[in-house]
Every structure is written in C-alpha cells, then in structure tokens.
C-alpha cells in the first residue's frame, strides 16, 4: 500500500513538473490563488505508526507490526508572504500497531502464546501547528518544506483503565506532543490547488503507562516508548 501511494505521488508530481518545466505553454492556473490572507481546505491521507522503544536491560527487542491507517481533517492557512504560511490542520487519525514480545520477557514466568501479543488500536484527535516554507512558484507548481509541533489526544489510550496487561490491556498515555517535518508540492490545477505531501511525526515524550505490578513481564523491561509515524496526505484547497 505504501509503495503504491508513493508511486502515485511520484507519477503525479513528475508529470506535472515535466509538463511545466519543458512545455512552451505557460498558462497559469489560479494565478491569484495564494493572494488572500486566509484560505481553507481539507485533506485525506494514510499513515503508518511505529514505536521507538528503549529497554532497561539487554533483552530481545519487542517487534512492532505496523498497519496502514487513515487521516482526515481540515486546513486553515494564514499567508505571511509569498514564501511563508502558517497552517492549522486539525484532524482525525486512525492507526493500529501490534506488539510482539519475545518469551525472554517471561523468563521464569508461565505464559500462554496470547500473552506475547498486544494490540494497540488508536484513534487520535491530531492538531498540528505548522510553518510552511515555499519556493517561488514555477508556472503551476510550488515545492515546499513544512515543520512544526502538534498535539494528539488518544481516545483509545486506556490510560486511566485500572485493568492493565494482566487483563490483556496495554495502556499508553492519552495526551502526547510531537514535532513534525515534511515536504510536498503545490499543484495549481484549473479549479483548485492539489497538494501531495509526505511528513514524519515524532513523539517528544514517553507514552508508556506501566503495569501495577513493578515486575510485570510486559512493562518492567521497557524504559520508554515513543511514537514515530509517516503521513502521506492529499490536500484540496
């Protein structure tokens, strides 16, 4: 799925770039599109979430099995000048990760095969505040880089659930902070602006909620867990 989406982005971008750079026809679509101070839009996209895990002792790594999730949200854009914009992109992010534990975590403890697997399904209210740095518009394209910070409210965290891994619940924090970096390209079409982009999302805090038992085989050997993710978004303005 990721390879397929990346291929679409590359094909759309390369076709538009070649058409704009090498074609003699230079009719500008939506020539004044970026002139208003405020503009709005929406985005649809996909995500892949992972965990960066630190350990308290030398054990086999926990394997994180990743799945493709869904992003959807709105965009509010404030134009500072021809090259800088500030963007607020509140949205809903749905993701799924599966943690596969090695049996070394259960050294001397009886366990069943189901105890080695914990599924983390997350639904985030994701709110990034970003600064977009664009190049000069070249015919109907404008590449850019983007960066900023974001907050995420995990509606599925179970942080306050008294039942932990002993009851098959792997708990993570509800509120998280991230920094984000990405690249993209604005494509000025006849009726609207279409923007494919790729962005990395990196947690700035520990998201692990330890089990009640300090000797828990699931959390006692984990020092911290931090999300890292990849967003592929398609924006329409």
Secondary structure as UniProt FT lines:
FT   HELIX           2..22
FT   TURN            29..34
FT   STRAND          38..55
FT   STRAND          63..66
FT   STRAND          68..79
FT   STRAND          84..100
FT   HELIX           103..106
FT   TURN            107..108
FT   HELIX           113..116
FT   STRAND          117..134
FT   TURN            139..140
FT   STRAND          141..154
FT   TURN            155..156
FT   TURN            159..160
FT   HELIX           165..167
FT   STRAND          175..188
FT   STRAND          193..203
FT   TURN            214..215
FT   TURN            217..221
FT   STRAND          222..236
//
